[in-house]
């Protein structure tokens, strides 16, 4: 019967994990910013009409560091953004006008980009040893 014995230098492992945590902090901020920008671009592209206040109102939120992580994102500041996104009942005809769901499309794009950014940051950290 073969035996296997694993040993880990705790001090070295803790130092490496600490370096990874600090390094991913700056990488994490970049990842959130890039993901938010990608989502914003997709939301603007999916917003109804080629020109107008709605497209111009979709802006990035400032990056915030909290005790639980890094927060970013994008938002539309005009009051009719929500009805355009989700749909609304037309005042005169009473018909329901289907929403374009442009903010959700932007959110999905930001999730895809964030996953790629995190993978890139982890690969960079691992390759640096």
Secondary structure, DSSP 4 states (H G I P E B T S, - for coil): ---------HHHHHHHHHHHHHHHHHHHHHHHHHHHHHHHHHHHHHSSSSSSHHHHHEEEPPPEEETTEEE--EEE-STTHHHHHHEEE-TTT-PEEEP--HHHHHHHHHHHHHHHHHHHHHHHHHHH-
